[in-house]
Structure formats: structure tokens, C-alpha cells
Amino acid sequence: MKQINVGIIGLGTVGTGVIKILKKNSKLIQQRTGCKVRVTKIADLDLKRGKNLRLAKGVLTKDAASLVNDPSIDIVVELIGGLEPARTFVLQALKNGKHVVTANKALLSEHGPELYAAATKHGVDIAFEASVAGGIPIIRSIREGFASDRIVNFYGILNGTANYILSRMTDEGAAFKDVLKDAQQKGYAEADPTFDIEGIDTLHKLCILIGLGYGMNMPAKKIYTEGISKITALDVEYARELGYRIKLLAICRNTNGQLDARVHPTLVPEQHMLAQVQRTFNALFLQTADVGPTMFYGRGAGMLPTGSAVVADIIAVARDLTQCGSNRVPLPFNGEDCNLNIEPIQDIRSRYYLRFSADDRPGVLSRIAGILGRNQISISSVIQKGRKTHGGTVSIFMITHEACEADMKKAMQQIKRLSIMQDDTMLIRIADEKLSAE
């Protein structure tokens, strides 16, 4: 029976999960691949990480370059994250004719075209199921399950940390900073949570999905990105009173030759399936031309969920090696953009949630409404809270009808200059009609 040798770079949480799954399910994997999958080398700067994994003598090394250049290794699994030295290791592995499995969304977002071109040039595979939504098989579903279909749009909750924070704020009325601190203590958020709470992690995953869904290279710098750090308990409370839950969404819509792609907090109708995705879970609501709406839901991170996705890629490559060779499923693109233009954020049309904080005096609401009206923005509903609740100021919460982003930003600047305003206006976009099945 053929043996497939695997080398793993990085023995952190996911790497440990991969080893555990490969050991626990070794017989099952052998039955399903028709070959033996064996980890022959693991590279990590901290060799103590492998202490409790009962690894064979000589498997662990600090020298990742020796692993990448080892002629006996068939598949290199990159799990160290970040851009460098991950990019160097992956490119060298591909150049050496080795297949690569990675969970590195930042690397693929930034250097995807270069890596895909290198894999194609050298006739090997690069698999990355674990790079988006952990254990949910989103990548494989888009590449293979919808291979004959056209992606119309998708909306994703792709960061468990942000979703955990917003869920706790919604269910408990807790303050953002308190929930973030708790998430860090529980290990859901890093000591520096910027990538999670400012939408950067979600942005990287969105870039990968755009490459798969639309066959184009989408540089991250072209996508409008906004995080959740400015969301307050008041916003969560009154969004819910208005019939919505706040979620950090990755949004991509194909509209008349324009690609509307963005990451930001979004009001989702509380009856929609995405609004029910709680705590650290991830989800992707996707619509295609032929199938229509579909929903993917599950754990988007963690040792075993993400490790399972990595092992699934190892199995897929092993099957190709033993059955039909490499490149069975073409890579999403070869570095050339397709014909879709990127819609600037100022050109989008949306409904909006607005929160104003102003002096509690007569005529405040009419002055704000007047500015909105002069900028072609009409109001759908209003909640106003007076001085008894907020001591000397009035908080006004509005939902608007659909308006142009450029008009909305112009109105916000004009309102900001009013002497009655006590704080910057909170603006959150709404995705209600856009989420309905077509």
C-alpha cells in the first residue's frame, strides 16, 4: 500500500489538532484514501509543544527549511500563520514539487495569485479549506458543489471572536470592553484583538471567497472595512427594539457587472437565519443562480474543527496522488482579474440605522430630519429618549429608507457641524431586503 508522507510546519493549536485527528482516525483515513498517511517531520521553534503527542524520535525539528527540502515528503502543511516566513516556505515547497495544505488566510489574501501561479507552474496542488470558517466545508462547496452554478451574492459571519462579543452584548446588555476582556480570558480573542474586532480577519476571508466565487484577484485594500469597536450597548439594545441584531458581516454582491464587496457591522432582521448565529459560531448565507439560497453553519475555529478541515485537505491531496494525479480541481484564477468592476463604497445604496446624541431642546429632531431630507434621505422609523434617561442630552435612533452612501456621508458631515450635537453619529448599514431569497 502506498504511503503519503506529510510534513507539518507549526505545532500550535491547529497543528496539534491535526496530529490528534490523524492518529485517532488513521484506520478510517486509510480506508477512505487507499493509502497510508504518515507524518514524518514536524517543524516548530518550541519543541516542547510535541511533548504530549507521543511522536516518534526524529520527527520534531526546529529547521523548517529542512522539512520543505526533504525529498521524501509529499505534502507540506503550513500552519504558522502570517506572511513571512510562511510565504517563503510555501513557495519553496511548491518549487520542490510538493503539494501544500495551508490554513493561512492572511497569506492567501495577500499573495494568493503568486501562490496559485506557482502551484500551477510546478504541477502541484495548494489546498486551503481551513482558511475560511474553520470546520465548515465552504471552500470545497464553492469549488466543487457549485462548479456549474453562478454565485449571485453571499453574506458571511466569518469571525468567531467578533460574533461572540456581539452575541454577549445582545443577550446580556454587556459593554463592549467588558465582553472583549472576558473573550481574551477565555482564549477566544488574542492579547492584541485588532484583526478580529476591526474586521481584518473577516476581510482576508472575504478576499479568498471572492477569488473562488468570481474568479478574480481581489486586493484587500480595495474593500471597505469597518470593525465593531465603536458599537455600544445602546446600539445593540435599540437595534433589537427595532427588530434587528447587529452582526459583523462579509458582504459580496454581483449587481449589473459591479461587485459590491465590503466588511462592516450590519443590522440583520432578527428572524433571518444569520441573526440566530450565536457566540463563536460562523455562517455563510449564499445565493446562486440555479440553486438559490443555501446556508452553511458551524464552528469557525478551534483545535479540532480547524484541524479537521486541514486533514480533509490532506486526504483530498492523498486521493489525487494515488488515483488521478494533481490539479483535479482548477485553482480559482491565474492572477488575472475578470470583467467585474469594484463598486466604490460611496456608490452603494442601503438602509441605515443612525444614532444621534444632541442637546435636549425643542426642534432638535426637526433640524436633523431637515438635513436628511435635503440630502434625499427619508426616515422610516424613530425612537427618541429624553433627559430623564440620558441626563441633559437626547438620544435619537432612526431607521432610514434606502439611500445612497455618498448622500448619507454628506448629511452626516452637515449634522456634525450643528451646535446642538454632543457626539459623533453612529451609522450602521442594514441588510434586510438584500438577504431575502431571490
Secondary structure, 3 states (H helix, E strand, C coil): CCEEEEEEECCCHHHHHHHHHHHHCHHHHHHHHCCEEEEEEEECCCHHHHCCCCCCCCCEECCHHHHHCCCCCCEEEECCCCCCCHHHHHHHHHHCCCEEEECCHHHHHHHHHHHHHHHHHCCCCEECHHHCCCCCCHHHHHHHHCCCCCEEEEEEECCHHHHHHHHHHHHHCCCHHHHHHHHHHHCCCCCCCHHHHCCHHHHHHHHHHHHHHHCCCCCHHHCEECCCCCCCHHHHHHHHHCCEEEEEEEEEEEECCEEEEEEEEEEEECCCHHHHCCCCEEEEEEEECCCEEEEEEEECCCHHHHHHHHHHHHHHHHHHHHHCCCCCCCCCCCCCCCCCEECCHHHCEEEEEEEEEEECCCCHHHHHHHHHHHCCCCEEEEEEECHHHHCCEEEEEEEECCEEHHHHHHHHHHHHCCCCECCCCEEEEECCHHHCCC
